């Protein structure tokens, strides 16, 4: 991870943010990746890297692309087993890319909190 003096405070904030569940730990990891990709001054729009929203960011390949990788990041061991390591969809209403988009939205809010702290 590239750490600049500009965002060390934000990285420390995100790393110290409490995360007990697999989902929360995955959101923190996404937040750190978003912060790493942020160049220059912070603007919410820059986090999207040109995408229209988090769904298009996720579906556009700007984050993890494989269902198994997304499942591994966001699920606990029992959920991984239930979904056969990402072979099955996470629920009836979402794909893994949709779940990732939701997690990315939460990660962006965490990055925003880090810059406001």
Buried (B, 14 or more C-beta within 10 A) or exposed (E): EEEEEEBEEBBEBBEEBEBEEBBBBBBBBBBBBBBBEBEEEBEEEBBBBEBEEBBEBBBBEBBBBEBBBBBBBBBEEEBBEEBEBBEEBBEEEEBBBBBBBBBBBBBBEBBBBBBEE
